[in-house]
Amino acid sequence: MKPIRLQLENFGPFLNEEIDFAQIQSNQLFLISGKTGSGKTMIFDGIVYALYGRASTEKREVKYLRSHFADAQSPLKVTFEFEIGTQRYKVIRTAPYQKLGNKGETQSTLEVYHYEEGRYILKEGTTRDGDKFLLDIIKLKHDQFRQLFILPQGEFKKFLMSKTSDKQPILRTLFSTGIYEKLRLQLYDKTKNIKTEIEKQHIKIKSTWQKLATFDVRELMTYQALEPQQYKQLLEVASQYIEIGNTKVKQLNDEKQKIYQSLQEIKFEKEKQQQRIELEEKQRHLVQVKAELNMKNEEMEILEQQLKRITESKLAIKLYEDLTLEREQLEDKQQQIERTKQDMNQLLAEHKVLEQNKKVLVQENEKIEKQKIFIQNTYYYYQNADLYKEKQKNIQHIDEQLVRINQQLKEKNIEYEQLKQRISGKVVDMTQERTLIDICQSLKREVEQLEHNREQVQNAEDLQEKISQLHQEIIAIDEHIAKNIQQQYKMTAHDHAILNHEQAVQSLRDHLTVGSPCPVCNQVVHKEDVEARSIDELKIYQTENKKLEQQINEYRLLKVRKETSLKHYKEVYQNVSSVTFDAEELSEKLKLLHSKEAALNQIRECNKWLDTENQRLIEIQKEVMKFEQEQEIKTQQQLANRTAIEELYTKTGYTDIALFVENYEIQLKAQEQFDFKVSQNNEDMQRNILMRTRIQQQLEMLRTHIEQSKDSIIQAAQDLDYELQKLQLEDEKELIRLKEMAHQTEQIKQKVDAYFDHVKLNREKIKEVQEHLKLIEVKDIKQLNDKYDECEEMYNESVKVYNQVELKVRENKQYIEEVQLQIQYLQNTLETQSELVTLSEVVSGHNHKKLTLENYVLTYYLDQILECANRRLQAMTGHRYQLVRKEDITGKGFSGLDIDVFDYYANQTRPINSLSGGETFQASLALALGLCEIVQNEQGGISLDAMFIDEGFGTLDQETLETALETLIQLQSSGRLVGMISHVTELKDRIPVILEVISNNDQSTTRMQFKE
């Protein structure tokens, strides 16, 4: 990602500021300079906010980015143009803010454009879709972008010094290793549940085992003490619980059956005696019933005589009932004839009225027929009356529209002619524009080459001075080394041997005498042997020699560094020494470039104006055609409307549509009412005729029935008299009394039959009871009851005990099955999950290196980062320091991502916090560059064409600063744009491009400076 242009509106101290990064060459360093608080870091915030809607640092919130001096109606707005590879994009993002007078906030907006065919095309217009589009093309999240593109104050120093636990989330974000941490947590949760499940299973096994019934058997009571971990023993002894329980159940069942047999025998005898008592009681009751029946015998004989008399008079009663019915029916039919005659008279009167109504309706028919013809001819216009009303209104409205269209058409034609005359004879000269563009680009390249030559010549002069200075410094260092070597005391091997055996030499010297033999070697002792230098003198010489040797080593190390710098400066000088520069040629080229650019801008403006005017001409032609088409359409509509209205006036005879509709509805209603009256009158006449016909038929039928009824009455009276004489009855009154008694015939018969059936049944039951009593032996019922109660109590107790034991046996079987299933599940769990538990322990870092799986993966990436960082760190420190990953395990926490530094001068590893401030900055810068390079290689598609560094150079000495700058120069030579924020004065002199942030109390502005 390479920035092209950044525009900040109401952003921090910038009210409306545009920064053109395109002025900076892609392989140039540039410095962002300005006072403290002027807004240098705000430039980074603007870039990050445009891409992600957030600031460049976590602590800075978006709501505090808006300028305090911004217009209350204007939003915070950032426009950022940038390149990714060969593609160019533009982002416009606004922040939410509350307008003056509004209760709610104005929502944030985001627009993303892509440069295509010479112009920007909108790709996304919503915040959500725009953020997703930017993430797809940049391929970095907010945290990753901040780590790779912007090195804020102290960020990488904290990363360099941080512990494993602090580096882990940063590297996890950059290299997406969170999946390994999720795997560790899943394994931990899974194995944790397995352990808990095993413990729960042990508790379940023990709880279930303790529920087993022992039946007071000592052997089973002993097995209850077994622990749930003793799987095999539990399974072996489980069958004994079932066997002993079944034996116990069988014994109890046999005892129960014996008692039950005795109980049934007593019960049978008891039931026989109870039956005997009941039969004796029943016999006494039957004898009493027999006596009561004998008392009712005379009453039953009287009832039998009454039944016989009623039976003989049934025919006479039937004849009497028929005669009575015929007389009643005759009277009813005579009354019906009178009522029917009255109905006939009423219908005749109604018929006269209907005939009169018919004559009136015939007279009205001629008028109604004329109304029908009118309604049929004007039905269509009535149905579409609203449509015709609308057409009548549209006639006036369209007339007004046509007047307006004619006026607009006239104005557009005038405008078209005026514009055509204004651009007549002028054409867009793209050929001349392209020619001037080529000339300007060629001149820019020549100017850039000349400026580059000027810088190279100046660098050659500076390098000559530095090379000369380094030669003198190396000669001075050689002199110091020679002087220190001369000052060293020359210690012999004898002197070193004396110092190594200090105690033994001193003891031997105390026993030596000049001229006497040595007790060790038997050589004669001379005077110089006894008077040799003392050990204390040798120690002083040795100490002084060590100090001098240390100074010599320091001078040698300094010489190595100077020689390294000298070699580097000579190589650089060799590359630039042959370059020449002509200041007059550069001045002429710049003047020519400025004149050509002015000509190019002039023709561009002219071409742009012509293009705009031609486009306007086309638009006016389109508008004229549009008005003409609209005019034609409106004219046709107006003609159709007028034709339709004229036709309505002709067909209906009305010029007022509302009046026509009103009269149409009145006539239609009158016609409907007339039709209804005619229909109703016809229906009434038909109904009247039908009713009179039916009544006439009823009269004839009633007269016939009356004659028949009179004949039947005469015949029935004769038959009844004959039967009365036969029954020896004086008149019909006696027959009526018999008839009243006949209603009770069935009751009397039932009563008589029931009496004789009862007598017969009573006789049979007495005989049956007497026969049963003869078969039963008489015994004492009280003794049998006592014996039965005693035996029943024994049986109930045996059943209770049996049921309890049998239930315990069933429960034991169920409990043993549960224990077997639980043990089987537990064994399967232990066998299949043991490897999973081990894997969880290893992945979680419980190993000899205290290294989790995620940290193991991250150590690979960290090693790659350190390898890349060390290439630059060694160049910056004269091959003295190298970053290494700490392998030692300290403390209780996890390890693997701590960083130490290896010092080649001391040939040992040192803690990273032992570096000086400048050395720490060098290490942080190298680590940041290494991290950027590795992430770009690992995350395919990420384009890192720019980097920004915020502060840190102030801690470096002059020589180290030079080395750091050389590293950044090498970095920019690869085509990467490098920007720095710093207050170091030397950087302003060394860096050719300066983006100066100028603070003016309430706001800031920027200015790009290019050094010659």
SVG drawing of the C-alpha trace seen along z (x, -y; Angstrom):
<svg xmlns="http://www.w3.org/2000/svg" viewBox="-133 -33 211 118">
<polyline fill="none" stroke="black" stroke-width="0.4" points="0.0,0.0 1.5,-3.4 -0.2,-6.7 -0.8,-9.2 -2.9,-12.0 -4.5,-12.8 -7.1,-15.5 -8.1,-16.2 -11.2,-18.3 -12.0,-19.3 -9.5,-16.6 -7.5,-17.4 -5.7,-20.7 -6.3,-20.5 -9.4,-22.3 -8.9,-21.7 -5.4,-20.4 -4.2,-18.4 -0.9,-16.4 0.3,-15.3 2.6,-12.2 2.8,-11.8 5.5,-14.6 7.8,-12.3 9.6,-9.7 8.9,-6.1 12.5,-5.5 13.0,-8.6 13.1,-9.1 11.1,-12.0 10.9,-13.6 7.8,-14.8 8.9,-17.8 7.2,-20.2 6.7,-21.5 5.5,-19.2 1.6,-19.0 1.5,-20.5 -0.3,-17.4 2.5,-15.2 1.0,-12.0 -2.4,-13.2 -1.3,-12.5 -1.0,-8.8 -4.3,-9.0 -5.9,-10.3 -4.6,-7.5 -5.7,-4.8 -9.1,-6.5 -9.8,-6.6 -9.0,-2.9 -10.4,-1.5 -12.5,-4.2 -10.1,-4.2 -7.0,-6.1 -3.4,-4.9 -3.1,-4.2 -5.5,-2.3 -5.6,-5.0 -6.9,-7.7 -10.6,-7.6 -12.3,-8.7 -14.7,-11.1 -11.6,-13.2 -10.2,-13.5 -12.8,-16.2 -11.3,-19.7 -12.6,-21.9 -12.6,-24.9 -14.7,-23.1 -17.9,-24.6 -20.9,-23.1 -22.6,-22.1 -19.5,-20.5 -18.4,-16.9 -15.0,-15.4 -14.0,-14.2 -10.9,-12.3 -10.2,-11.7 -7.3,-9.3 -5.9,-8.2 -3.5,-5.2 -2.1,-2.5 -1.9,1.2 0.4,2.7 -0.8,1.3 -4.3,0.4 -5.4,-3.0 -8.2,-3.6 -9.8,-6.6 -11.6,-6.5 -13.9,-9.2 -15.0,-8.7 -16.9,-11.0 -17.3,-10.6 -20.6,-10.8 -21.3,-14.2 -24.2,-16.1 -25.4,-19.1 -26.4,-22.3 -30.1,-22.0 -30.3,-18.3 -31.0,-15.7 -29.4,-12.7 -26.1,-12.2 -25.5,-12.4 -24.4,-8.9 -20.9,-8.2 -20.5,-7.6 -17.9,-5.7 -17.3,-5.7 -14.7,-3.6 -13.7,-4.4 -11.5,-2.5 -9.5,-4.4 -10.6,-3.1 -10.2,-4.6 -9.0,-7.9 -11.6,-8.5 -12.7,-7.2 -15.7,-4.7 -17.7,-4.2 -17.4,-0.6 -19.1,-0.7 -21.3,-3.3 -22.1,-1.9 -19.9,-1.7 -20.3,2.1 -19.7,3.0 -16.9,0.4 -15.0,1.8 -15.3,5.3 -14.1,4.1 -11.0,2.4 -10.2,5.4 -10.3,7.6 -7.8,5.4 -5.5,4.5 -5.6,8.0 -4.7,6.6 -6.8,5.9 -6.5,2.7 -4.0,4.1 -1.9,5.8 -1.8,2.5 -0.6,0.5 2.1,3.1 3.4,3.2 2.9,-0.3 3.3,-2.6 5.9,-2.3 4.5,-4.5 6.5,-5.9 7.8,-3.1 5.5,-0.4 8.3,1.9 10.5,1.2 7.6,2.6 7.3,5.5 11.0,6.2 11.1,6.0 7.8,7.8 7.3,11.3 5.9,14.3 2.4,13.6 2.5,10.0 4.0,11.0 1.6,13.9 -1.6,11.9 0.3,9.6 1.8,12.5 -1.4,14.4 -3.2,11.5 -0.4,11.2 -0.1,14.9 -3.7,16.1 -2.6,18.8 -5.7,18.5 -6.8,21.8 -4.1,23.6 -5.2,21.8 -8.8,22.9 -7.6,26.4 -5.8,26.3 -8.9,25.0 -11.2,27.6 -8.8,30.4 -8.6,29.0 -12.4,28.8 -12.8,32.2 -10.3,33.9 -11.5,31.9 -15.0,33.3 -13.4,36.8 -11.7,36.6 -14.9,35.3 -16.9,38.0 -14.6,40.8 -15.0,39.4 -18.7,39.3 -18.7,42.9 -16.8,44.0 -19.4,42.3 -22.3,43.8 -20.7,47.3 -20.2,47.0 -23.7,45.6 -25.3,48.3 -23.2,51.1 -24.2,49.9 -27.9,50.3 -27.5,54.1 -29.4,56.2 -27.3,58.6 -30.2,60.7 -28.3,60.6 -25.7,63.0 -22.2,62.3 -20.4,63.1 -22.5,60.5 -22.1,58.0 -18.3,58.3 -18.5,57.6 -20.2,54.3 -16.8,52.8 -15.3,53.2 -14.1,50.0 -15.4,48.9 -11.9,49.1 -11.9,52.9 -13.7,53.6 -12.8,57.3 -13.8,58.3 -17.1,56.4 -18.0,58.3 -16.9,61.7 -18.9,61.5 -22.0,59.9 -23.5,63.3 -23.5,64.5 -26.0,61.8 -28.4,63.2 -27.9,66.9 -28.3,66.3 -31.4,64.1 -33.1,66.7 -32.5,69.4 -34.1,67.2 -37.1,66.5 -37.7,70.2 -37.7,71.1 -40.1,68.4 -42.4,69.3 -42.7,73.0 -43.6,71.8 -46.2,69.4 -47.9,72.1 -48.3,74.5 -50.0,71.8 -52.2,70.9 -53.4,74.5 -54.5,74.6 -56.2,71.3 -58.2,72.4 -59.5,75.6 -60.7,73.5 -62.3,71.0 -64.2,73.7 -65.6,75.2 -66.5,71.8 -68.4,70.9 -70.5,74.2 -71.6,73.3 -72.4,69.8 -74.5,71.2 -76.4,73.5 -77.4,70.5 -78.5,68.5 -80.7,71.5 -82.4,71.8 -83.2,68.1 -84.4,68.3 -86.8,71.3 -88.4,69.3 -89.0,66.3 -90.6,68.6 -93.1,70.1 -94.1,66.6 -94.6,65.6 -96.8,68.7 -99.2,67.7 -99.5,64.1 -100.4,65.5 -103.2,67.7 -104.9,64.6 -105.2,63.0 -106.8,65.9 -110.5,64.7 -109.6,61.2 -108.0,62.9 -111.1,64.9 -113.2,61.6 -110.7,60.0 -110.9,63.1 -114.7,62.6 -114.2,58.9 -111.7,59.8 -114.2,62.3 -117.0,59.6 -114.6,57.0 -113.5,59.5 -117.1,60.3 -118.0,56.6 -114.9,55.7 -117.0,55.7 -119.7,53.5 -117.1,51.0 -115.4,51.0 -118.7,50.2 -119.5,47.4 -116.1,45.8 -116.5,46.0 -120.0,44.4 -118.8,41.6 -115.8,40.9 -118.1,40.8 -120.4,38.3 -117.5,36.0 -115.9,36.2 -119.3,35.3 -119.6,32.1 -116.0,31.1 -116.5,31.5 -119.7,29.3 -117.7,26.6 -114.9,26.9 -117.4,26.3 -118.5,23.0 -114.9,21.7 -114.0,22.7 -117.0,20.7 -115.8,17.6 -112.2,18.0 -113.7,18.3 -115.7,15.0 -112.5,13.2 -110.5,14.4 -113.2,13.2 -113.0,9.7 -109.2,9.7 -109.4,10.8 -111.5,7.7 -108.8,5.4 -106.0,7.1 -107.9,6.7 -108.3,3.0 -104.5,2.6 -103.6,4.3 -105.6,1.8 -103.7,-1.1 -100.3,0.5 -101.2,0.9 -101.9,-2.8 -98.4,-3.6 -96.5,-1.2 -96.0,-3.6 -94.2,-6.2 -91.9,-3.5 -91.0,-2.1 -89.6,-5.5 -87.5,-5.6 -86.1,-2.1 -84.9,-3.2 -83.1,-6.2 -81.4,-4.0 -80.3,-1.4 -78.8,-4.0 -76.9,-6.0 -75.8,-3.0 -72.2,-3.2 -71.9,-6.9 -73.5,-6.4 -71.1,-3.6 -68.1,-5.8 -69.3,-9.1 -66.3,-9.5 -64.0,-8.9 -65.7,-11.6 -65.6,-14.0 -61.9,-13.4 -61.5,-14.0 -63.4,-17.3 -61.0,-18.4 -57.9,-17.3 -58.8,-19.4 -58.1,-22.7 -55.1,-21.2 -53.5,-19.9 -54.0,-23.3 -52.0,-24.9 -49.3,-22.2 -49.0,-22.8 -48.5,-26.5 -45.7,-25.8 -44.1,-23.2 -44.1,-25.5 -42.5,-28.2 -39.8,-25.8 -39.1,-24.5 -38.6,-28.0 -36.2,-28.8 -34.1,-25.6 -33.9,-26.3 -32.6,-29.8 -30.1,-28.4 -29.0,-25.8 -28.3,-28.4 -26.4,-30.6 -24.2,-27.8 -23.6,-26.5 -22.4,-30.0 -20.1,-30.2 -18.2,-27.0 -18.3,-27.3 -14.9,-26.6 -13.3,-25.3 -12.3,-21.6 -10.6,-19.6 -6.9,-19.3 -5.9,-16.0 -2.8,-15.5 -1.2,-18.7 -2.1,-17.9 -0.5,-14.4 2.6,-15.9 3.0,-18.4 2.5,-15.6 5.3,-13.6 7.6,-16.6 6.9,-17.4 7.5,-13.9 10.8,-13.8 11.9,-17.1 10.9,-15.8 13.1,-12.8 16.0,-14.9 15.5,-17.3 15.3,-14.4 18.5,-12.9 20.3,-16.3 19.1,-16.7 20.2,-13.2 23.7,-14.0 23.9,-17.1 23.2,-15.0 25.8,-12.4 28.5,-15.1 27.7,-16.6 27.8,-13.1 31.2,-12.4 32.6,-15.5 31.2,-14.6 32.6,-11.0 36.1,-12.3 36.1,-14.3 34.8,-11.4 37.4,-9.0 40.2,-11.4 39.0,-11.8 38.7,-8.0 42.3,-7.5 43.6,-9.9 41.4,-8.2 42.8,-4.7 46.4,-6.0 45.7,-7.5 44.2,-4.2 47.3,-2.3 49.5,-4.7 47.5,-4.1 47.7,-0.3 51.6,-0.5 52.0,-2.7 50.0,-0.4 52.0,2.7 55.3,0.9 54.0,0.1 53.2,3.7 55.7,5.6 57.2,8.6 56.5,11.6 58.5,14.7 57.2,18.3 59.0,18.5 57.0,15.5 53.7,17.2 54.8,20.5 55.6,18.6 52.1,16.9 50.4,20.2 52.2,21.9 52.4,19.0 52.2,20.8 54.6,23.6 57.2,21.1 57.1,18.9 57.5,21.9 60.5,23.2 62.2,19.8 61.9,19.6 64.1,22.8 66.8,21.9 70.3,20.8 72.9,19.3 75.5,21.9 73.5,24.8 71.8,27.5 68.1,27.2 66.0,29.8 64.0,30.4 66.5,30.5 69.8,30.8 71.2,27.8 73.4,25.3 71.3,22.2 72.7,18.9 72.2,15.4 69.9,14.3 67.6,17.3 66.9,16.1 66.8,12.4 64.3,12.9 61.3,10.6 58.6,11.0 55.2,12.4 53.5,9.1 55.5,7.3 54.5,9.9 50.8,9.4 51.1,5.7 52.7,6.2 50.0,8.7 47.1,6.3 48.7,3.4 49.1,5.7 45.4,6.7 44.3,3.1 46.6,2.3 45.3,5.5 41.7,4.4 42.5,0.9 44.2,2.6 41.1,4.7 38.9,1.7 41.1,-0.2 41.1,2.8 37.3,3.1 37.1,-0.6 39.6,-0.2 37.4,2.6 34.4,0.4 36.3,-2.5 37.7,-0.2 34.2,1.2 32.9,-2.4 35.9,-3.3 35.3,-0.3 31.7,-1.2 32.4,-4.9 35.0,-3.9 32.5,-1.6 29.9,-4.3 32.5,-6.9 33.5,-4.5 29.9,-4.5 29.5,-8.3 33.0,-9.7 32.5,-9.6 29.3,-11.6 29.3,-15.2 26.8,-18.0 26.0,-21.2 24.0,-23.8 23.3,-25.9 21.8,-23.0 19.5,-22.2 18.3,-25.8 17.5,-25.9 15.7,-22.5 13.6,-23.8 12.6,-27.0 11.7,-25.0 9.7,-22.5 7.8,-25.3 6.9,-26.9 5.8,-23.6 3.7,-22.8 2.0,-26.2 1.2,-25.6 -0.1,-22.1 -2.4,-23.5 -3.7,-26.1 -4.6,-23.6 -6.0,-21.3 -8.3,-24.0 -9.3,-24.8 -10.0,-21.2 -11.9,-20.7 -14.1,-23.8 -14.8,-22.6 -15.7,-19.1 -18.1,-20.6 -19.7,-22.8 -20.1,-20.0 -21.6,-17.8 -24.1,-20.6 -25.0,-20.9 -25.9,-17.2 -27.9,-17.6 -29.9,-20.5 -30.6,-18.5 -31.9,-15.7 -34.1,-18.1 -35.5,-19.7 -36.4,-16.2 -38.0,-15.4 -40.1,-18.5 -41.2,-17.9 -42.2,-14.3 -44.1,-15.5 -45.8,-18.2 -46.9,-15.5 -48.3,-13.2 -50.2,-16.0 -51.7,-17.2 -52.9,-13.6 -54.4,-13.3 -56.2,-16.6 -57.7,-15.6 -58.9,-12.3 -60.5,-14.0 -62.4,-16.6 -63.7,-13.9 -65.0,-11.8 -66.8,-14.8 -68.5,-15.8 -69.7,-12.2 -71.2,-12.2 -73.1,-15.5 -74.5,-14.1 -75.6,-10.7 -77.1,-11.9 -78.4,-15.3 -76.8,-16.7 -73.9,-19.1 -73.8,-18.8 -72.5,-15.3 -73.7,-15.5 -77.2,-16.4 -77.2,-13.6 -76.2,-11.1 -78.9,-12.4 -81.7,-12.1 -80.4,-8.7 -80.6,-7.3 -84.2,-8.8 -85.5,-7.1 -83.7,-3.9 -85.3,-3.8 -88.8,-4.6 -88.4,-1.7 -87.3,0.7 -90.3,-0.3 -92.8,0.2 -91.3,3.6 -91.6,4.6 -95.3,3.6 -96.2,5.5 -94.4,8.6 -96.0,8.4 -99.5,7.9 -99.2,10.9 -97.9,13.1 -100.8,12.1 -103.4,12.9 -101.9,16.3 -101.8,17.1 -105.5,15.9 -106.7,18.3 -104.7,21.2 -106.2,20.6 -109.8,20.5 -109.3,23.7 -108.0,25.5 -110.9,24.2 -113.5,25.4 -112.0,28.9 -112.0,28.9 -115.7,28.1 -116.7,30.9 -114.6,33.4 -116.1,32.3 -119.7,32.7 -118.9,36.3 -117.4,37.1 -120.4,35.9 -122.8,38.1 -120.5,41.1 -120.3,40.3 -124.2,40.2 -124.5,43.7 -121.8,45.0 -123.5,43.5 -126.8,45.3 -125.2,48.7 -123.0,48.3 -126.1,47.4 -127.9,50.6 -124.9,52.8 -124.5,51.3 -128.1,51.9 -127.8,55.5 -124.7,56.0 -126.3,54.2 -129.2,56.6 -126.8,59.5 -125.0,58.3 -128.2,57.6 -127.3,53.9 -130.2,51.4 -128.4,48.4 -125.0,46.9 -124.3,45.6 -123.7,49.1 -121.5,49.8 -119.5,46.7 -118.9,47.9 -117.5,51.2 -115.4,49.2 -113.9,47.3 -113.1,50.6 -111.5,52.0 -108.6,49.5 -107.5,51.4 -107.7,54.9 -104.0,55.3 -103.2,54.2 -105.8,56.6 -104.4,59.4 -100.9,58.8 -101.8,58.7 -103.7,62.0 -100.9,63.7 -98.3,62.4 -100.1,63.8 -100.3,67.3 -96.7,67.3 -95.6,66.2 -97.5,69.0 -95.9,71.6 -92.4,70.2 -92.7,70.1 -93.7,73.7 -90.6,74.7 -88.1,72.7 -89.3,74.2 -88.7,77.6 -85.2,76.7 -84.1,75.2 -85.2,78.3 -83.1,80.5 -79.9,78.4 -80.2,78.4 -80.2,82.2 -76.6,82.2 -74.8,79.9 -73.4,81.1 -73.9,78.7 -70.7,77.2 -69.7,74.3 -69.2,71.2 -67.3,69.2 -64.5,71.7 -64.1,71.8 -63.9,68.0 -61.2,67.8 -59.1,70.5 -59.5,68.8 -58.3,65.4 -55.2,66.9 -54.3,68.8 -54.9,65.7 -52.6,63.5 -49.8,66.1 -50.3,66.2 -50.3,62.3 -47.0,62.2 -45.4,64.9 -46.6,63.0 -45.1,59.7 -41.8,61.3 -41.8,63.1 -42.6,59.9 -39.9,57.9 -37.2,60.5 -38.4,61.0 -38.3,57.2 -34.8,57.0 -33.7,59.8 -35.1,57.9 -33.5,54.6 -30.2,56.5 -30.4,57.7 -31.1,54.1 -28.3,52.6 -25.8,55.3 -26.7,54.5 -26.2,50.8 -22.8,51.5 -21.7,53.7 -22.7,51.0 -21.0,48.3 -17.8,50.4 -17.9,51.2 -18.3,47.5 -15.6,46.5 -13.1,49.1 -13.9,48.0 -13.4,44.3 -10.0,45.0 -8.8,47.0 -9.9,44.6 -9.3,41.3 -5.9,41.7 -4.1,40.6 -6.4,37.6 -5.6,36.5 -1.8,36.9 -2.2,34.8 -4.1,32.1 -1.2,31.9 1.4,31.6 -0.6,29.0 -1.3,27.0 2.5,26.6 2.9,29.1 6.2,30.3 9.9,29.9 10.1,26.7 6.8,25.2 5.8,24.6 2.2,24.5 1.2,25.7 0.5,22.1 3.7,20.8 5.6,23.6 4.1,22.4 4.8,18.8 8.5,19.6 8.9,20.6 7.6,17.2 9.6,15.4 12.8,17.2 12.1,16.1 11.5,12.5 14.8,12.5 16.8,13.9 15.6,11.2 16.0,8.5 19.5,9.6 20.7,8.9 20.0,5.2 20.9,5.1 24.4,6.5 24.9,3.9 23.8,1.1 26.0,2.4 29.1,3.4 28.3,7.1 28.3,6.9 24.7,7.8 22.3,10.5 18.8,11.0 18.2,14.5 15.1,16.3 15.5,17.2 15.6,20.9 16.0,21.0 12.9,21.8 12.3,19.5 9.4,19.0 6.1,20.8 4.7,19.2 4.9,20.5 8.0,19.6 9.3,19.6 8.8,16.0 11.2,14.0 14.1,12.3 17.7,11.9 20.7,10.3 24.0,12.1 27.1,9.9 29.8,11.1 32.4,8.8 31.7,10.5 30.9,13.8 27.8,14.3 24.0,13.8 22.8,10.7 19.3,9.7 17.6,7.4 17.1,4.7 20.9,4.4 21.1,2.4 21.5,-1.3 18.8,-3.6 20.3,-4.0 21.0,-0.3 17.5,0.5 16.2,-1.8 18.4,0.0 17.1,3.4 13.5,2.2 13.9,0.8 15.5,3.9 12.8,6.1 10.1,3.9 11.6,4.2 12.0,7.9 8.5,8.3 7.2,6.4 9.2,8.5 8.1,11.8 4.4,10.9 4.5,9.8 6.0,13.1 3.7,15.2 0.4,13.3 0.1,13.6 -1.1,10.6 -0.1,7.9 1.8,5.1 4.1,3.1 5.3,0.2 5.4,-2.4 6.4,-2.6 6.2,-5.4 8.4,-5.7 7.4,-7.9 10.3,-9.2 13.2,-7.2 16.3,-8.7 17.0,-11.2 18.6,-8.4 21.4,-7.7 24.9,-9.1 26.2,-10.5 27.8,-7.4 24.9,-5.1 22.5,-7.6 24.5,-7.4 24.3,-3.6 20.5,-3.7 20.0,-6.1 22.1,-3.9 19.8,-1.0 16.7,-3.0 18.4,-4.2 18.9,-0.5 15.2,0.1 14.0,-2.8 16.3,-1.6 14.0,1.4 11.2,-1.0 9.6,-1.5 8.5,-4.9 9.8,-5.6 8.6,-8.5 9.9,-9.5 8.8,-11.8 11.8,-13.2 13.1,-16.4 16.8,-15.5 18.4,-18.4 20.9,-16.2 18.0,-14.5 16.8,-17.7 20.2,-18.2 20.5,-14.6 16.9,-13.9 16.1,-15.5 12.4,-15.8 10.7,-17.4 6.9,-17.5 6.8,-20.4 3.7,-20.7 3.3,-24.4 1.2,-25.2 -0.7,-28.5 -2.4,-28.3 -5.9,-27.0 -4.9,-25.1 -2.1,-23.6 -1.0,-23.5 1.6,-21.5 4.4,-22.4 6.5,-20.1 10.2,-21.1 12.7,-19.6 16.4,-20.2 18.5,-21.0"/>
</svg>
